[in-house]
Amino acid sequence: MKILANDGIDPLGKKMLEDAGHTVDTNHIPQEELTEKLLAYDAITVRSATKVRQELIDGCPNLKVIGRGGVGMDNIDVEYARSKGIAVVNTPAASSLSVAELVFAHLLNGVRFLYDANRKMPVEGNTKFGALKKAYGAGTELRGKTIGIVGFGRIGREVAKIAIGLGMDVVYTDLFEGPKGLTIELSGGIQVEVPIKQVEMTDLLKVSDFISLHVPFLDKPAIGAAEFPLLKDGVGLVNASRGGVIDELELVKALDAGKVAFAGLDVFDNEPTPREEILKHPKISLTPHIGAATNEAQERIGEELAGLLIENLKK
């Protein structure tokens, strides 16, 4: 079978597919050319950049498998593809830890003002060192604070485990009933069961010192105009899930008013051209959608995705 890895695939995954007798093409085909050129392939793998919508599916009846290297499948018309007999697979567990660690990179960045210090030190550090030291001298610790996790799937649970390790209190909200505790694995094979609390969204907004979002975008932002007034003053927000989960324009207002102390954003409304107000805001820590972009996660994604493709292409 011939497979198009349109957004790339880890070398380990590529080798697994080739060892199984398949041909893997990693040359990226632009979205507007896919309907024509995808006819030469039996399967396609994508990340978040390539969209596999109904029109493309209808134009490529040759497709047997669509693979998504990652968690969410918002960029694929999953049910429609499956109604056409096309297998749709993804790798929900492979990148969870990497995304969770990025959440805490943003949180630690935020509570110690690194997002701003890294901008100003190169240009003012040799002339205003004392002033900058004073400006960034009111940091806070994460220990003892409450983190609210919106969406308690695999990534949300990894975020909770790291938070517990840092001595934070964890509350979470989810559409479904979740666990009352998490098992934390320590060195030496020791396992500890730690209680956690599921609450309603409104309660989470009111009690959390920090909030991390891990939900797909639905019909409206999880935190928008109606939710910002409910937040604790000085809250820190992190979005490493989907652009639009936080209303960006309302976020700017809340940052300017001091309602929100800082935000950490890995995803944006208008990717790949985020709003200028977001990119230049002095209270926002920014990364360009790199939650799953670690060597370890990419290898796990490639391996898991290759295994799923091999299995489904046999059918």
BAKE-196291 format. One record per residue: residue in three letters; x, y, z of N, C-alpha, C in turn. Coordinates in steps of 0.001 Angstrom, whole numbers, plus 500000, padded with zeros to 6 digits. Layout:
<sites>
AlaXYZXYZXYZ ...
</sites>
This chain:
<sites>
Met500833498807500000500000500000500000500880501260500000 Lys500337502338499476501074503594499410500453504576500406 Ile501303505128501290500841505982502386501456507365502244 Leu500624508394502372501095509772502387501127510270503829 Ala502327510523504346502470511130505674502568512633505445 Asn501433513284505287501428514651504763501975515681505732 Asp501892515394507027502469516303508026503677515671508704 Gly504275514679508028505466514030508546505154512869509469 Ile506172512039509724506052510919510659507447510622511182 Asp507556510200512415508850509887513008509539508768512225 Pro510864508835512096511587507798511346511290506369511808 Leu511052506183513117510735504841513608509427504347513004 Gly508408505206512968507140504821512373507268504549510891 Lys508030505385510204508251505195508765508919503849508500 Lys509921503520509308510619502242509130509690501065509381 Met508855501166510415507908500090510706506985499837509516 Leu506493500911508914505592500775507762506312500177506565 Glu507534500625506349508309500092505214508688498639505435 Asp509013498295506667509332496888506969508124495984506765 Ala506921496586506903505690495816506686505307495759505199 Gly506148496356504341505925496268502906505234497452502272 His505003498515503053504296499681502528505287500743502038 Thr504826501598501152505606502743500681505113503992501397 Val506055504770501943505691505955502712506276507192502049 Asp505416508141501713505824509400501101505659510511502128 Thr506753511186502475506692512258503477506742513649502849 Asn506651513740501528506608515045500865505238515684501087 His505229516901501626503965517574501939503260518041500669 Ile501980517727500570501145518193499467500243519302499998 Pro500256520485499386499397521580499860497929521180499863 Gln497173521761500794495760521410500962494986521513499645 Glu495234522564498881494458522782497656494772521760496561 Glu495854521005496705496218520005495695495880518581496119 Leu495397518424497348495203517077497892494157516267497127 Thr493034516892496747491962516137496102492469515417494858 Glu493342516074494125493889515457492911494980514444493230 Lys495931514819494072497122513988494270496927512843495259 Leu495930512961496146495691511892497114495128510632496461 Leu494690510759495216494176509596494477495253508534494276 Ala496511508920494409497616507974494210497962507188495469 Tyr497223507445496575497560506820497854496396506014498416 Asp496757505040499261495746504206499923495422504707501321 Ala496334505498501908496139505990503276496849507319503419 Ile496375508130504365497015509410504674497140509554506179 Thr498281510090506607498431510464508007498607511977508077 Val498020512588509107498073514034509276498359514363510733 Arg498740515613510963498798516139512327497637517126512443 Ser497931518385512765496847519365512874496744520255511647 Ala497784520290510814497803521228509689496867520806508563 Thr496925519555508161496126519084507027494699518791507454 Lys493749519241506637492324519003506905491803517897505983 Val491068516952506572490452515883505778488940516006505950 Arg488342516825505094486915517124505171486127516289504158 Gln484814516432504227483907515629503392484247515737501907 Glu484541516925501432484841517114500013486057516299499589 Leu487088516317500426488292515541500121488003514046500168 Ile487226513625501165486873512201501290486084511737500078 Asp485129512561499635484336512200498452485203512122497197 Gly486221512964497133487071512987495951488128511904495918 Cys488276511158497022489321510127497096488734508802497589 Pro487920508149496755487283506890497169488278505752497366 Asn489512505976496977490571504983497134491059504852498571 Leu490780505865499405491320505875500768490777504721501606 Lys491679504070502313491295502992503217491459503386504680 Val492470504234504964492753504623506350493158506098506402 Ile492627506800507398493086508158507742493664508084509147 Gly494912508463509305495557508422510617495890509813511102 Arg495586510078512363495903511378512983496973511166514040 Gly498137511761513833499198511671514825498966512672515934 Gly498242512277516960497907513184518051496578512825518668 Val496026513746519433494838513462520232493556513830519496 Gly493281515129519412492017515577518828491955515312517338 Met490733515131516831490548514907515400489594515944514816 Asp489704517185515318488847518260514845489048518550513363 Asn490226518235512830490531518530511438490127517402510479 Ile489405516410510994488951515279510178487445515119510372 Asp486708514916509283485281514588509382485174513088509657 Val485348512753510931485535511362511340484327510497511005 Glu483159510907511458481982510060511255481652509889509779 Tyr481846510958509001481569510848507572482534509858506917 Ala483812509953507279484798509022506722484444507583507066 Arg484074507358508316483737505993508735482471505496508047 Ser481549506427507747480331506026507031480647505566505609 Lys481808505982505107482249505580503774483149504341503824 Gly483263503754505009484081502553505147485560502812505336 Ile485931504047505615487335504400505831487646504314507322 Ala488698503616507677489118503556509073489779504879509453 Val489423505406510632490038506638511139490648506325512501 Val491952506554512626492657506199513855493476507397514333 Asn493752507416515630494625508454516176495462507879517302 Thr496282508729517927497219508271518960497008509098520228 Pro495921508866520945495556509753522048496491509749523243 Ala497220508663523457498031508588524675499474509036524474 Ala499945509031523232501379509164522981501966510501523410 Ser501208511585523289501775512910523552501315513535524863 Ser500571512797525671499956513388526866500968514014527813 Leu502044513296528100503035513805529050503729515050528516 Ser504028515059527219504711516215526637503848517463526735 Val502558517335526442501654518487526548501554518954527998 Ala501434517996528920501317518350530334502562519086530831 Glu503729518652530396504954519340530812505004520758530252 Leu504500520958529026504470522314528462503539523215529265 Val502437522660529762501534523443530614502301524023531797 Phe503141523206532400503883523689533570505066524564533187 Ala505563524414531969506550525379531489505915526766531451 His504672526844530978503967528126530942503614528619532343 Leu503201527718533217502839528138534578504056528663535343 Leu505154527935535284506360528393535979506899529667535342 Asn506781529754534034507122530973533313506296532151533830 Gly505001531899534026504083532955534417504280533465535823 Val504420532564536779504491533011538177505805533711538509 Arg506821533560537633508092534256537857508392535293536761 Phe507383535623535954507472536704534964508540536475533892 Leu508868535229533616509922534970532633509522535424531235 Tyr508209535337530933507733535747529612508097537200529318 Asp508104538052530339508440539467530153509925539720530388 Ala510488539042531373511909539232531663512773538843530465 Asn512389537795529757513166537364528593513049538339527426 Arg512027539160527434511905540196526405512729541439526759 Lys512714541792528060513312543075528463514786542986528868 Met515216541843529403516606541747529832517602541993528697 Pro517363541456527490518344541703526420518492543174526046 Val517450543974526221517517545381525803517677546353526967 Glu517310545941528192517379546856529332518207546310530492 Gly518670545087530388519350544446531517520617545144531961 Asn521327545776531027522597546429531400522427547886531807 Thr521196548412531669520961549808532062519913549957533157 Lys519025548986533290517938549075534264517824547797535092 Phe518969547226535411518975545938536129518198546018537441 Gly518445547039538218517772547177539503516271547334539358 Ala515848548117538372514414548326538154513730547032537733 Leu514415546266536884513842544993536445513780544006537610 Lys514814544014538433514819543133539609513636543435540509 Lys513342544705540680512193545107541497510882544735540826 Ala510806544930539509509572544647538771509197543171538818 Tyr510205542314538838509933540874538812510137540232540182 Gly510128541026541224510426540520542558509230540054543361 Ala508047540018542739506847539606543487506282538311542927 Gly507170537372542657506727536070542152505985535270543194 Thr505335534210542750504626533317543675505035531877543405 Glu504795531020544394505066529591544247503795528861543832 Leu503964527743543161502816526915542791502352526047543961 Arg503271525678544803502934524812545929501853525439546805 Gly500846524641547144499773525107548003498659525828547284 Lys498836526068545982497800526738545201496869525705544565 Thr495711526154544118494725525266543493494769525417541979 Ile494909524290541296494826524289539844493508523641539426 Gly492789524323538563491554523783538018491810523257536620 Ile491432522023536360491681521386535063490345521185534366 Val490189521827533226488944521750532463489116520693531381 Gly488466519557531573488636518408530684489619517436531307 Phe489125516247531670489966515335532447490212514028531703 Gly490638514175530446491083513014529683492524512696530007 Arg493216512071529065494588511632529316495513512800529652 Ile495413513884528889496307515018529137495955515689530452 Gly494671515901530705494259516512531958494757515738533165 Arg494741514423533057495210513599534185496721513697534367 Glu497463513807533264498911513997533382499224515344534021 Val498449516370533661498610517682534296498366517567535798 Ala497328516835536175497005516661537596498141515966538343 Lys498746514964537724499831514224538383501035515126538640 Ile501378515947537654502503516870537852502157517884538941 Ala500927518387538916500501519356539925500601518772541325 Ile500146517541541468500219516886542780501666516750543218 Gly502546516407542277503968516296542593504572517605543057 Leu504005518717542604504488520040543005503808520551544279 Gly502903519741544829502243520136546074501023521008545867 Met500421520945544686499231521751544419497967520960544757 Asp496895521688545013495579521073545155494926521034543779 Val494241519939543483493671519738542150492161519628542224 Val491476520420541402490051520216541149489897520114539631 Tyr488872519415539196488675519292537754487200519248537424 Thr486909519540536177485542519419535682485570518673534356 Asp484516517911534119484437517134532884482971516860532593 Leu482673516574531339481296516271530966480823514950531555 Phe481775514072531876481449512750532401481980512604533823 Glu481406511669534539481877511417535900483281510830535845 Gly484190511436536593485580511017536568486017510378537866 Pro487328510111537968487849509422539158487873510311540387 Lys487837509678541535487942510398542807489376510425543327 Gly490258509753542591491667509739542978492542509373541800 Leu493824509658541911494791509304540878495933508518541501 Thr496456507572540747497601506799541207498883507469540726 Ile499717507874541653500985508520541336502096507491541504 Glu502910507326540463504017506370540521505295507091540938 Leu505900506625542026507137507211542534508311506316542160 Ser509497506792542423510686505982542137510679504726543002 Gly511297503690542494511339502424543225510073501613543095 Gly509198501987542169507971501230541944506873501503542950 Ile507062502520543794506051502851544804504891503588544147 Gln503679503208544509502484503857543996501675504448545147 Val501205505668544932500438506368545966499119506817545364 Glu498025506537546049496706506983545601496409508337546250 Val496167509345545416495941510702545902494512511127545554 Pro493735511588546524492358512014546228492332513320545437 Ile491376513423544523491143514657543777489641514903543744 Lys489245516111543365487835516479543466487290516940542127 Gln486167516352541712485460516809540518484396517816540934 Val484342518946540231483396520009540580482706520507539313 Glu481681521296539508481030521947538373481928523055537828 Met481759523379536563482591524384535911482548525714536664 Thr481379526135537072481246527419537769482074527433539050 Asp482035526339539797482806526261541036484304526273540750 Leu484709525572539700486123525536539340486636526937539027 Leu485853527694538284486265529060537932486459529916539171 Lys485647529705540189485669530548541381486808530217542335 Val487246528942542372488210528540543399489638528376542883 Ser489846528367541571491157528036541024492098529235540985 Asp493335529015541436494382530024541286494974529985539879 Phe494943528795539287495413528590537918494438527650537222 Ile494250527837535932493337526986535166494039526519533897 Ser493941525226533635494503524643532419493380523961531653 Leu493280524264530354492162523761529549492590522623528638 His491769521566528623492087520373527821490806519799527234 Val490148520608526428488875520221525811488923520561524327 Pro488144519866523499488012520280522099487144521522522027 Phe487284522281520956486427523448520801485016522991520454 Leu484042523502521202482658523134520957481965524292520239 Asp480776524677520658480059525734519942480376527128520479 Lys481050527197521625481449528494522170482646528283523107 Pro483376529359523402484544529209524272484173528672525661 Ala485060527866526214484854527388527586484985528543528575 Ile485865529490528268486006530691529085485832531894528164 Gly484683532529528286484338533683527452483825534826528300 Ala483049535688527681482578536905528359481805536596529641 Ala481023535518529635480227535185530814481067534578531933 Glu482191533955531574482991533243532565484068534106533211 Phe484615535072532484485728535866533039485376536551534371 Pro484164537101534528483848537735535820483847536762536999 Leu483676535458536732483627534472537816485013534081538329 Leu486047534399537567487399533979537923487913534711539154 Lys488796534047539889489483534720540995490353535834540435 Asp490457536915541152491356537989540739492795537478540746 Gly493533537754539673494930537344539597495148535913539160 Val494146535300538568494270533923538107495244533842536931 Gly495867532678536763496690532403535596496002531366534727 Leu495944531590533417495258530689532485496253530091531500 Val496095528807531216496926528144530201496023527386529240 Asn496244527598527951495501526852526924496483526129526017 Ala496545524814526156497362523977525276496474522941524596 Ser495209523307524365494269522348523766493906522741522352 Arg492997523709522199492550524174520887492363525686520907 Gly492687526340519818492399527751519699490895527983519771 Gly490487529043520455489069529333520591488462528834521876 Val489150527991522613488642527500523893488588528637524913 Ile489529529580524789489454530844525531489141531936524512 Asp488181532790524827487882533930523959489064534901524043 Glu489823535018522964491069535777522997490844537270523233 Leu489823537843522655489581539270522834489162539584524270 Glu488340538690524853487972538862526263489179538641527167 Leu490064537748526761491284537510527537492137538773527593 Val492299539442526462493088540678526431492490541713527384 Lys491165541839527368490501542780528278490790542423529736 Ala490694541125530053490902540682531435492351540872531868 Leu493298540675530963494707540914531276494956542399531511 Asp494394543217530662494585544672530789493971545204532086 Ala492859544582532509492179545031533725492799544457534992 Gly493714543485534852494323542849536006493519541703536579 Lys492386541384535975491592540246536422492381538959536267 Val493050538824535128493930537687534858495368538176534973 Ala496181537483535767497561537913535983498427537639534769 Phe498259536471534178499029536103532996498314534957532285 Ala498685534747531040498170533612530280499322532925529570 Gly499196531618529390500144530852528595499379530212527450 Leu499748530532526226499010530044525068499933529265524130 Asp499518528046523819500217527236522816499379527122521546 Val498110527520521628497188527414520493496424528726520349 Phe495948528987519131495402530302518832494210530193517885 Asp493368531236517923492194531275517055492557531134515588 Asn493489531982515122493719532087513685495020531442513248 Glu495360530298513784496603529656513336496534529444511822 Pro497641529722511108498976530068511635499263531567511674 Thr498243532402511792498464533854511870497740534414513090 Pro498266534183514299497610534675515517497454536191515521 Arg496497536650516309496243538089516442497469538821516989 Glu497687540013516461498818540824516909498670541210518372 Glu497411541461518817497204541833520227497662540728521173 Ile497520539478520722497953538341521529499471538209521489 Leu500043538280520299501477538065520145502317539109520869 Lys501803540327520970502594541412521548502184541768522976 His501239541020523536500786541383524884501863541052525917 Pro502174541984526809503265541767527761502973540749528860 Lys501725540288528969501392539336530027501050537946529483 Ile501470537659528255501173536351527670502465535617527336 Ser502578534397527831503665533487527482503239532710526239 Leu504082532682525220503680532182523903504541531016523428 Thr503895530011522842504587528969522086503757528653520842 Pro504397528232519744503695528045518471503141526632518268 His502191526229519127501507524928519013502520523776519008 Ile503284523687520100504345522681520195504097521686521324 Gly502839521579521784502561520725522935503095519316522811 Ala502940518716521643503381517334521437504761517250520806 Ala505416518404520646506663518440519882507888518163520749 Thr507966516950521261509193516480521901509666515250521145 Asn510950514972521235511488513791520543510805512519521018 Glu510580512448522335509973511240522897508538511055522409 Ala507764512144522435506365512048522005506268511712520521 Gln507111512336519708507051512071518272507389510619517953 Glu508323510067518686508660508659518472507498507760518880 Arg506882508072520035505733507272520469504570507398519481 Ile504334508631518999503252508850518028503520508062516755 Gly504746508146516237505083507439515007504932505938515146 Glu505376505416516276505289503971516514503837503519516629 Glu503050504253517417501649503870517605500860504024516309 Leu501109505109515588500387505350514343500725504290513303 Ala501999503944513198502407502905512243501728501577512559 Gly501683501225513841501029499979514225499558499956513848 Leu498877501092514046497456501176513706497241501091512192 Leu498117501726511436497998501670509960498229500259509451 Ile499275499625509972499582498247509548498392497327509818 Glu497815497481511015496668496632511400495473496880510491 Asn495169498137510210493959498456509448494128498236507947 Leu495351498314507458495554498085506023495519496607505669 Lys495545495750506691495420494303506453493962493903506181 Lys493034494760506619491617494396506560491063494500505143 
</sites>
